[in-house]
Amino acid sequence: MRKLFFIFYLIFTGVYAGAQDLNQRLYKAVAAKDTLAVEKLLSSGADANYKPKMGQAEMNLLSVAVTKNDFKCVKLLIDHKANVDGRDWFNTTPLMYAANGGNLEIIKYLLQKGADVKANDGQGNTVLSAAKEKNNPEVIKLIEDKLKE
């Protein structure tokens, strides 16, 4: 019985380690804007909601793709069930990063996919304040119009 348990333990920990490695490779591919690798890793079972840790801080893969202005990667992650309102260590959503970055294509796509335009980080920062920080009139108008709906 102990042998069977030990074999099961080795198999389980090996699979777990393999999944971690797959997710780490996904993070690196997202950060490198390697869309082909991202697609391959997601199709191989990597987790679109994986949150790599940098010390105490947790990243959010969708937010990483947003800050890289990588629309194809954003779409791939969402197509593979990434949480469109997933928060990172700073309690910031991908839409908040997108509003600050000013990429209208990504902002519109996130909104189309149900991102919360009223999201805030609990510290007074909102989607609208993120947009206003960069003073992009088109983004500000889009967010203000969405808030009125």
C-alpha positions as CSV (number, residue, x, y, z in Angstrom):
1,M,0.0,0.0,0.0
2,R,2.8,2.4,0.8
3,K,4.4,1.7,-2.5
4,L,1.2,2.5,-4.3
5,F,0.8,5.7,-2.3
6,F,4.4,6.7,-3.0
7,I,4.0,6.1,-6.8
8,F,0.8,8.1,-6.8
9,Y,2.6,10.9,-4.9
10,L,5.4,11.0,-7.5
11,I,3.1,11.0,-10.4
12,F,0.9,13.8,-8.8
13,T,3.8,16.0,-7.9
14,G,5.4,15.5,-11.4
15,V,2.1,16.5,-13.0
16,Y,1.8,19.5,-10.7
17,A,5.3,20.6,-11.4
18,G,4.7,20.2,-15.1
19,A,1.6,22.4,-14.9
20,Q,3.5,25.0,-13.0
21,D,6.2,24.9,-15.7
22,L,3.6,25.2,-18.4
23,N,2.1,28.2,-16.7
24,Q,5.5,29.9,-16.1
25,R,6.2,29.4,-19.8
26,L,2.8,31.0,-20.6
27,Y,3.7,34.0,-18.4
28,K,7.1,34.4,-20.2
29,A,5.4,34.1,-23.6
30,V,2.8,36.8,-22.7
31,A,5.5,39.1,-21.4
32,A,7.5,38.6,-24.6
33,K,4.4,39.2,-26.8
34,D,5.0,35.7,-28.4
35,T,1.5,35.2,-29.6
36,L,2.2,31.8,-31.2
37,A,3.7,30.4,-28.0
38,V,0.8,31.8,-26.0
39,E,-1.7,30.1,-28.3
40,K,0.3,26.8,-28.2
41,L,0.6,26.9,-24.4
42,L,-3.1,27.7,-23.8
43,S,-4.0,24.9,-26.2
44,S,-1.8,22.6,-24.2
45,G,-3.6,23.3,-21.0
46,A,-1.8,26.3,-19.5
47,D,-4.1,28.4,-17.2
48,A,-5.2,31.7,-18.7
49,N,-5.9,32.9,-15.1
50,Y,-2.4,31.9,-13.8
51,K,-1.0,34.6,-11.5
52,P,2.8,34.5,-11.4
53,K,4.3,35.9,-8.2
54,M,7.1,38.3,-8.0
55,G,8.0,38.2,-4.3
56,Q,4.7,39.0,-2.5
57,A,3.1,40.6,-5.6
58,E,0.8,38.6,-7.9
59,M,0.6,39.5,-11.6
60,N,-2.4,38.9,-13.8
61,L,-1.6,37.6,-17.3
62,L,-4.4,39.5,-18.9
63,S,-3.1,42.7,-17.3
64,V,0.4,41.9,-18.5
65,A,-0.9,41.5,-22.1
66,V,-2.9,44.8,-21.8
67,T,0.2,46.7,-20.6
68,K,2.1,45.3,-23.5
69,N,-0.6,46.6,-25.9
70,D,-0.9,43.1,-27.3
71,F,-4.4,42.8,-28.6
72,K,-4.0,39.3,-30.0
73,C,-2.7,38.0,-26.7
74,V,-5.6,39.7,-24.8
75,K,-8.0,38.0,-27.2
76,L,-6.4,34.6,-26.8
77,L,-6.4,34.8,-23.0
78,I,-10.1,35.8,-22.9
79,D,-10.9,33.1,-25.5
80,H,-9.4,30.7,-23.0
81,K,-11.5,31.9,-20.1
82,A,-9.2,34.6,-18.6
83,N,-11.2,36.5,-16.0
84,V,-11.8,39.9,-17.7
85,D,-12.0,41.5,-14.2
86,G,-9.2,39.6,-12.7
87,R,-7.3,41.7,-10.2
88,D,-3.6,41.8,-9.4
89,W,-1.7,42.5,-6.2
90,F,-2.6,46.2,-6.5
91,N,-6.3,45.3,-6.8
92,T,-6.2,46.7,-10.4
93,T,-8.2,45.3,-13.3
94,P,-7.1,44.9,-16.9
95,L,-9.6,47.6,-17.9
96,M,-8.0,50.0,-15.5
97,Y,-4.6,49.3,-17.1
98,A,-6.1,49.6,-20.5
99,A,-7.7,52.9,-19.7
100,N,-4.4,54.2,-18.5
101,G,-2.5,52.9,-21.5
102,G,-5.0,54.4,-24.0
103,N,-5.4,51.5,-26.4
104,L,-8.9,52.0,-27.6
105,E,-9.0,48.6,-29.4
106,I,-8.2,46.8,-26.2
107,I,-10.6,49.0,-24.1
108,K,-13.5,48.4,-26.4
109,Y,-12.8,44.7,-26.5
110,L,-12.6,44.4,-22.7
111,L,-15.9,46.3,-22.4
112,Q,-17.5,44.1,-25.1
113,K,-16.4,41.1,-23.0
114,G,-18.1,42.4,-19.9
115,A,-15.3,44.3,-18.1
116,D,-16.6,46.3,-15.2
117,V,-16.3,50.0,-16.1
118,K,-17.1,50.9,-12.5
119,A,-14.2,49.0,-11.1
120,N,-12.0,50.6,-8.5
121,D,-9.0,49.5,-6.5
122,G,-10.3,50.4,-3.1
123,Q,-7.8,53.3,-2.9
124,G,-9.8,55.8,-4.9
125,N,-8.5,54.8,-8.3
126,T,-11.1,53.9,-10.9
127,V,-11.2,53.2,-14.6
128,L,-12.1,56.8,-15.3
129,S,-9.3,58.2,-13.1
130,A,-6.8,55.8,-14.8
131,A,-8.0,57.3,-18.2
132,K,-7.8,60.9,-16.9
133,E,-4.2,60.3,-15.6
134,K,-3.0,60.0,-19.2
135,N,-5.4,62.8,-20.4
136,N,-6.5,60.9,-23.6
137,P,-9.8,62.6,-24.6
138,E,-11.0,59.7,-26.7
139,V,-10.5,57.2,-23.9
140,I,-12.0,59.6,-21.3
141,K,-15.1,60.1,-23.5
142,L,-15.5,56.4,-24.1
143,I,-15.3,55.6,-20.4
144,E,-17.7,58.5,-19.4
145,D,-20.2,57.3,-22.0
146,K,-20.1,53.8,-20.7
147,L,-20.5,55.0,-17.1
148,K,-23.7,56.8,-18.2
149,E,-25.3,53.6,-19.7
